[in-house]
Amino acid sequence: IEPTSIPGEYRYRMLVINNGGRQAKDLKGVLQLVVKIGRDGKDAMINLPSASESNPQRYSFEVRRFHRLEGGFVVPEGAVVKEVEARVLQDGVVRARQSVAL
């Protein structure tokens, strides 16, 4: 997770590995990001994709062995990103998660 040159905009890059061995089925998953922000002395959470996401399919992916996921998100003006948790969901169940504190 890293900020871009535009205030409030962040980029993410991650590698998803399907560690099921040679006979593993392809993993059809959905990336979910939970962004913890601080603004005006209060903490808040932003879930991505949001319910109002115009293209939620951009968070879907399929991986046989490994797959790089890249994208970006924007936080409200004046907000400071404190932590981001990436979750890999398969059939609505969290299969993996990783947190990064900024």
C-alpha positions in Angstrom: 0.0 0.0 0.0 1.5 3.3 -1.0 0.2 6.8 -1.5 0.3 8.3 -5.0 1.2 11.9 -5.9 -2.5 12.8 -5.7 -3.7 13.6 -2.1 -6.0 10.9 -0.7 -5.2 8.4 -3.5 -3.5 5.1 -2.7 -2.2 2.1 -4.8 -2.0 -1.5 -3.7 -0.1 -4.5 -5.0 -0.1 -8.0 -3.7 0.6 -11.5 -4.7 -2.0 -14.2 -4.2 -0.7 -17.8 -4.1 -2.9 -20.9 -4.4 -1.0 -23.3 -2.2 -3.0 -26.4 -2.9 -0.3 -28.4 -4.8 -0.4 -29.7 -8.3 -4.0 -31.1 -8.1 -5.4 -27.9 -6.6 -8.5 -26.4 -8.3 -8.3 -22.8 -9.5 -9.2 -20.4 -6.8 -12.0 -18.1 -7.8 -12.0 -15.3 -5.3 -12.9 -11.8 -4.4 -10.5 -9.2 -2.9 -12.0 -7.2 -0.1 -10.1 -4.3 1.4 -10.9 -2.9 4.9 -9.2 0.6 5.2 -9.0 2.1 8.7 -8.7 5.9 8.5 -8.4 8.7 11.0 -10.2 12.0 10.4 -11.0 14.9 12.7 -9.7 12.8 15.7 -12.1 9.9 15.0 -11.5 6.5 13.5 -13.6 5.0 10.7 -13.6 2.0 8.4 -14.0 2.0 4.6 -14.9 -1.4 3.0 -14.0 -2.0 -0.6 -15.7 -2.8 -2.8 -18.5 -0.7 -1.4 -22.2 -1.2 -1.9 -22.2 1.7 -4.4 -19.2 0.3 -6.4 -19.9 0.9 -10.1 -17.7 -2.1 -11.1 -17.4 -4.7 -8.3 -16.1 -7.3 -10.8 -12.8 -5.5 -10.8 -12.2 -7.1 -7.3 -12.9 -10.6 -8.6 -10.0 -12.8 -9.7 -9.1 -16.4 -10.6 -5.7 -17.9 -9.8 -4.2 -21.3 -10.6 -0.9 -21.0 -8.8 -0.1 -17.3 -8.3 -1.6 -14.0 -9.4 -0.6 -10.4 -8.9 -3.5 -8.0 -7.8 -3.1 -4.3 -8.4 -5.4 -1.4 -8.0 -6.2 1.8 -6.2 -8.6 3.5 -3.9 -9.4 7.0 -2.7 -10.1 8.1 0.9 -12.0 11.3 1.8 -10.2 14.6 1.9 -8.3 15.1 5.2 -8.4 11.4 6.1 -5.2 9.6 7.1 -4.9 5.9 6.3 -3.8 4.0 9.5 -4.2 0.4 8.4 -5.4 -1.7 5.5 -6.5 -5.3 5.7 -6.7 -7.3 2.5 -9.0 -10.3 2.6 -9.4 -13.1 0.0 -12.9 -14.4 0.0 -14.0 -17.6 -1.7 -17.7 -18.3 -1.9 -18.2 -15.6 0.8 -15.8 -17.2 3.2 -12.5 -15.5 4.2 -9.7 -17.8 3.0 -6.7 -15.5 3.8 -6.1 -12.1 5.3 -3.1 -9.8 5.7 -2.9 -6.4 7.4 -0.5 -3.6 6.8 -0.1 -0.6 9.2 0.9 2.7 7.7 
